[in-house]
Amino acid sequence: MSVHPIWSNKPFLWLWLSMSIATFGGQITEMVLPLTAVTLLHADAQQMGLLIAMETLPFALFSLPSGVWLDQVRKLPVIRFCYACLILSVSTVPIAAWFGWLSMGQLYIVGFAIGICAVFLGTAMQVFTTQVVGRDHLVHAHGAMSASGSAARTAGPATGGALVQLFSAPIVLLVDVCTLTIGLIVLFRIKVTEQLKTVSHVSFIDQIREGIRFVFAEPNLRTLTWAVAIWQVLFHGVLTLQILLATRDLGLTPKQIGIGFAAGGIVAIVGSIMTPRLTTRFSVGPVMMTGFILTACGWAILAWVTKGEFAFLGFAVAQMLFQAGVSLFFVTYIAMRQVLTPEALLSRVTATMRFMTVAAAPIGALLAGNIGHWIGVHNTIILIAVTSVVLVIAVAFLSPLRNLKMVAPAQS
């Protein structure tokens, strides 16, 4: 069996290794930060909604200008700088906890800082990957990235949940600080010469408009944008409430929550590995739609499960279905977006679509937090699950996504 060419690409190997190490710690933070709010600071649904909203607000504020700026600078230094900023931001939580200064206000600020880094790091990483591996190998490259990210989603939460049982939640965040530091060191092993594009004489606003126009003019990108935007609102609603649901409504321990997330990560690894093969056999559209459907099934299971002897099993199954769906959908989604976009517009289109799909996420988090406060966390999860089923039906019957095929790379 021949080895795919991406594995002989040294810059990609170092990038993949760095991302894999850092993502392991990032998954711990993704679980432990809200656990800190719920268990240590006794946050309610509204406060959790505000925390998730602060993490996603930077996408609404900075995505569009970041795309224009990133089109004109080298991506690797930006990636390194974002790692450094994440190290500083996350490290403030255990330090504050150690001295007894930790508050929800600080968590909001840290969440906002993490969100800013995510805006620039995510776009820079995706564009840099395209430059390193070439457009013909994007599905395999993103499949490899997604597989290692899924492995991190397996080991990270399980490790975090076990450590929270032994230490206080904020102290466990030091693991993320360490992995980010190692990931940053690995990034300095990458030796590439990035070609800068000619500085445009078009105004900053016009460059933003150019990215937006391209997205709306390309039928597949336009459809993906509205579908993923609604999905992101629902996802961040679930993200706001699932720790509250697991700890207070289902009575799960941090260790059980971590194992549940880890179970989802195991399935996601398989999904990420299989996605390139599935797209070759069945084409992009059917694989994408299957992923979309599985995420809705995961939320439906989460809405169905109640406190009792099967609570942990139901929570784990929900995570498995959801993560399988995310792997199938987003590996193909990201690859198609990069393939359909000309080189000169890559950063702007990536940032534009990230803005359009995630800008409403703070609204989803705040709505879920407030609705959860008034009608209960479990009832709100049920409402989200029903809405996700309606979204799946609409995408399946009112959009061309189910028939989408891989196309030739767009030319600059």
Secondary structure, 3 states (H helix, E strand, C coil): CCCCHHHHCHHHHHHHHHHHHHHHHHHHHHHHHHHHHHHHCCCCHHHHHHHHHHHHHHHHHHHHHHHHHHCCCCHHHHHHHHHHHHHHHHHHHHHHHHHCCCCHHHHHHHHHHHHHHHHHHHHHHHHHHHHHHCHHHHHHHHHHHHHHHHHHHHHHHHHHHHHHHHCCHHHHCHHHHHHHHHHHHHHCCCCCCCCCCCCCCCCHHHHHHHHHHHHHHCHHHHHHHHHHHHHHHHHHHHHHHHHHHHHHHCCCCHHHHHHHHHHHHHHHHHHHHHHHHHHHHHCHHHHHHHHHHHHHHHHHHHHHCCCCCCHHHHHHHHHHHHHHHHHHHHHHHHHHHHHHCCHHHHHHHHHHHHHHHHCCHHHHHHHHHHHHHHHCHHHHHHHHHHHHHHHHHHHHHHCCHHHCCCCCCCCC
